[in-house]
Amino acid sequence: MSGDMAIQIGREALTMVMLVSAPMLGLGLIVGIMVSIFQATTQIQEQTLSFIPKILAVFVAILIFGPWILNLLVDYTRQIFLSLPQMIR
């Protein structure tokens, strides 16, 4: 395996991690901002109030985007296994 191929595999892996984690992180961020605005306007300063909505938002994102994420991961794994003979050379 050449250095260029290793860098390409690493770059593709990092891209896959970003694609897979983006829906959960994005929805968690949006819900966190909404809860923060709600806390600021009502002056409720309870620290644990933001955890439950964020956890629920992440679970909803997993339910909604789960099939797409699974498809991405299966395609990436299939691509890695198909490129194994080229890596051994």
ABEGO torsion letter per residue (X at the ends): XBAAAAAAAAAAAAAAAAAAAAAAAAAAAAAAAAAAAAAAAAGBABAAAAAAAAAAAAAAAAAAAAAAAAAAAAAAAAAAAAAAAAAAX
